[in-house]
Amino acid sequence: MNKRAVGAEYEKLAVRYLEDHGYQILCRNYRCRMGEIDLIARHEGYLVFVEVKYRANGRDGSALEAVDTRKQQRIIRVARWYLMEKHIPESQSVRFDVVAFDGDEVRIVKDAFWT
């Protein structure tokens, strides 16, 4: 299986995991000229931008470590575009979460980074 197919599989698993934890998925793979956000959801009054990361083993670091500052800045830019494009008011609370798959372990990191 290639990287894109593996990523798609883990995004499906992330959707199920998030839904089991009370998230309402609004959009998958939102793309614009600035990049992509894996999932956009609602949870506990927040509009949540979710990055999904998978690492089979720790050789290349953890899944959470893969969401480095550069990746965070790209996600923030795409999120800002989404908010503007969808005319979402500035009063809407937003959050950036990461669903990290490290081997067989999965976890949701709420407020993984900020703007």
Helices and strands as residue ranges (DSSP letters): H 3-20, E 24-32, E 35-43, E 46-55, G 58-60, G 64-66, H 69-85, E 94-102, E 105-113
